[in-house]
Amino acid sequence: MIYINGEYFEKENAKISVFDHGFLYGDGIFEGIRVYNNLIFRLNDHLLRLYESAKTIALEIPLSFEEMNQAVIETVRKNGLASCYIRLVVSRGYGDMGVDPRKCKKTTVVIIVTQINIYPPELYETGLSVAISAARRMRDDMLSPRIKSLNYLSNVMAKIEMNRQGMAEGIMLNSSGYVTEATVANIFIVKKGELLTPPKSVGLLEGITRNTIIELAKDAGITVKEELFTAFDLYNADECFLTGTASEVVPVVSIDGRIIGEKKAGPMSRRLLELFHVRTTWDGTKVI
């Protein structure tokens, strides 16, 4: 069952207008959220980011924070899935062919609950082969990458490039050549026992899973640094892994043909994945 503006529809009957500005212009925002054993993982954090994204692009969400919280919970209940993926989409709504958002009188809110499996289970041990993409992240002074918007065209182009190269993922640099993130995930490297990840200022989406891994690492006594690094640092890392709502914590074993570590999941990525799975058993909003 799919939620659209307060009503529930079967998948085949869940429709929005072709005049919706989310469809016409990518004018909207979204969140991807995981459910583990009837616990919606960090729902509050996801909704905070959703409402911050909405405020930044001057998009009025017709539901209060608590109403949105309850709508997500109820949609999960109606679908009867103990473990699943939620896609929460808010667009500017129905308008005309012009770009003027004043023509959109009612915001569109959609909540989809489904299954998701980004990578086969064995890749969490054998790891991913990735490459640095020619597509660059947009500069922060043009449009903040911290807005989780419906316009993912640069990410899509990077993914097409990776598909043609036979790579599982692509790493995106910013205009200055610093590492930002992957097409749909944040990135970490391990060097001399320390965990490094790019700072928000480099031009990345501040991931909920990214922040969770930082918390878990610090609690485990691991030194965590948010600092700038380049392709040189990627190639010479002891370990590398990606984090995201859909992918969780997945190791990277090859970057542009350079072998990382022992070409398998390293000890820190395995440890943090284990800690993350423990975290998901209690850090969430109950569905039932």
C-alpha positions, -999 to 999 in steps of 0.1 A, spaced: 0 0 0 13 34 -10 5 66 8 -3 96 -14 -16 128 3 -34 110 31 -48 81 11 -36 46 5 -34 29 -29 -24 -4 -43 8 -2 -63 -10 -4 -97 -33 25 -87 -7 48 -71 -5 77 -94 4 114 -95 -1 140 -122 24 144 -151 21 181 -142 37 175 -108 68 197 -105 86 168 -90 82 150 -123 87 180 -146 116 197 -128 129 174 -100 114 200 -76 112 181 -44 130 162 -17 131 126 -4 144 103 23 154 66 22 147 49 55 153 13 67 131 -9 89 148 -37 109 126 -62 127 97 -37 131 120 -8 141 122 22 118 159 30 121 166 66 131 132 79 118 136 111 137 169 119 121 156 112 87 126 135 92 148 163 106 168 162 75 136 161 53 122 192 70 156 210 68 158 202 31 122 214 26 129 247 45 160 253 25 142 251 -9 111 270 5 89 239 2 59 238 26 52 203 39 15 201 47 20 177 76 35 185 110 66 167 121 45 144 143 18 138 116 46 128 92 61 105 118 27 88 122 20 86 85 53 68 80 46 43 108 11 36 96 23 30 60 48 5 73 20 -12 93 -3 -14 64 23 -32 43 30 -58 70 68 -60 64 90 -65 94 122 -55 76 119 -32 45 129 1 29 108 33 30 110 60 3 94 92 15 90 118 -13 77 154 -10 74 174 -42 62 209 -50 30 194 -64 7 199 -94 13 230 -114 16 240 -150 44 237 -176 61 268 -163 88 267 -136 71 292 -113 64 273 -80 36 297 -72 15 277 -97 17 247 -74 -11 250 -49 -7 217 -31 24 198 -21 26 161 -30 35 136 -2 43 100 -12 54 72 11 65 39 -5 73 8 15 91 -20 -4 120 -44 -3 156 -34 -13 188 -53 -18 216 -32 -33 244 -57 -32 246 -95 -29 255 -107 6 288 -121 -5 301 -86 -15 301 -76 22 331 -99 25 347 -99 -9 341 -61 -14 334 -38 -43 356 -27 -72 350 10 -79 364 39 -99 367 76 -97 340 92 -119 346 121 -143 313 136 -131 320 161 -103 298 171 -74 281 205 -76 297 232 -57 282 241 -23 278 278 -34 256 267 -63 232 243 -46 238 228 -12 245 190 -15 230 187 20 196 190 3 184 155 -5 166 166 -36 149 147 -64 175 159 -89 201 132 -89 212 137 -125 249 140 -118 248 109 -97 229 91 -125 255 101 -151 283 89 -128 264 56 -124 260 52 -162 298 58 -165 305 31 -139 281 6 -156 300 11 -188 333 4 -170 318 -27 -152 323 -11 -118 300 -15 -89 302 21 -78 317 55 -86 336 79 -64 328 116 -70 353 144 -65 344 181 -61 356 208 -84 389 211 -64 397 174 -68 389 164 -33 369 132 -25 333 138 -16 313 106 -17 301 78 -40 270 81 -62 246 69 -35 268 65 -4 293 82 18 329 71 19 354 62 47 391 52 46 413 36 72 449 47 75 472 36 104 443 26 126 425 59 122 391 64 104 389 92 79 359 106 61 354 139 41 339 168 60 304 181 51 321 213 37 336 194 8 302 190 -8 285 158 3 252 147 16 254 142 54 243 106 56 223 92 86 244 60 83 276 80 80 268 98 112 259 65 129 292 49 119 311 80 132 293 76 166 299 38 167 336 42 159 341 69 186 323 48 212 346 19 203 377 40 209 386 45 172 401 79 162 378 95 137 388 125 116 367 145 91 393 159 68 400 166 31 417 138 11 423 131 -26 426 101 -49 462 96 -37 448 89 -2 422 65 -16 448 45 -35 470 42 -4 444 35 22 446 4 44 408 0 41 380 17 24 342 13 27 310 29 18 280 37 40 244 43 32 208 35 42 204 9 15 240 -4 14 247 -2 51 285 -7 54 301 -23 23 339 -27 18 358 -14 -12 387 -36 -23 398 -20 -56 398 17 -68 408 24 -104 425 -9 -105 446 -3 -73 441 -30 -47 431 -18 -13 444 -37 17 442 -74 14 415 -73 -13 387 -83 11 367 -67 39 392 -53 64 390 -57 102 376 -22 109 349 -24 82 338 -58 95 338 -46 131 318 -15 123 293 -35 102 288 -58 132 283 -28 156 259 -12 131 238 -44 130 237 -44 168 226 -7 168 197 -14 145 182 -39 170 174 -11 195 179 24 179 146 29 161 109 37 162 86 8 169 61 -1 142 39 -24 163 
